[in-house]
């Protein structure tokens, strides 16, 4: 493989996984994925589902027959005005909004050429899904505990303080590594990974700066290492582990997930799914890890993921707390505060969970690297919350 040895050959000797690695080569993958990944046709914006799609192509866990917003306790005029405003919005990089309440589709609207079947890069919202995969691996006893040192699952990890990092430190963004995605000068800044010809070696070379568990610093290499741990422990590529244990059971059929040198999946980002898929993943969390009577994620992992484990409001204006790669914020709505948990990606990609309103809001956006993407998605959420009756 270009760039050096695969992690399968680095960590495992079984021929089965060598064959699996070969099958993941791009030319061969086309044979398996062409039908799933064909680009969708360009479609106009719409707030009603224009064409029914096959039941076997819909993500599970949500009733996709659209209900009028007013029947779900949501002001339909306010939602129509929101969509109209976003259609006229000057940046033209908002892509989709999907609103689900009580497990039913209330409304969806697509913008700027996207439609219900458009695959979209949700960037760092992927981290929250990598955390779910870690939880599944622990539930399956492939990985023992969040208290395990990461060295148990990462062969040849340098013993320069990294052996003291525990899995939960990665999930809380408190690994202690000299890595900060907001500071390009740090050795572990995400941009340095993109320049690397061997991501795992590059991460191993990042020095320690703080005691593990001591300080929150948002850095993508924590999620990359979490994904690598799941890959090593399961002896499967992260995207294949997701297909078998999360996407498959949810009937999320078409997705793309970036692979990088040497033969790793980017656990920190660059997963492409549809806005409906994002909503289905949010509904799974809102439903305590259960879909259609089948438990995919344990209650303890769901609760831990959205728990207010680390206060981060001093460094993040859009969030109050961080859990296992999920955020929490109390949003002001009229004369009350509404607790919202969410996955968040560059450009304003969001999966919002609103337990008190039994609501999920998924937003896809291509405002990557801008100052308005995150703010716009928060404004959209606040307008939807203001239009929703409390139950």
Buried (B, 14 or more C-beta within 10 A) or exposed (E): BEBBEBBBBBBBEEEEBBEBBEEBEEEEEEEEBEEEBEEBEEBEBBBEBEEEEEEEEBBBBBEBEBBEBEEBBBBBEBBBEBBEEBBEBEBEBBBBBBBBBBEBBBBBBBBBBBBBBBBBBBBBBBBBBBBBBBBBBBBEEBBEEBEBBBBBBBEEBBEEBBBBBBBBBBBBBBBBBBBBBEEEEBBBBBEBBEEBEBBBBBBBBBBBBBEBBEEBBBBBBBBBBBBBBBBBBBBBBBBBBBBEBBBEBBBBBBBBBBBBBBBBBBBBBBBBBBBBBBBBBBBBBBBEBBBEEEEBBBEEBBEBBBBBBBBBEEEBEBBBBBBBBBBBBBBEBEEEEBBBBBBBBBBBBBBBBBBEBBBBBBBBBBBBEBEBBBBBBBBBBBBBBBBBEEE
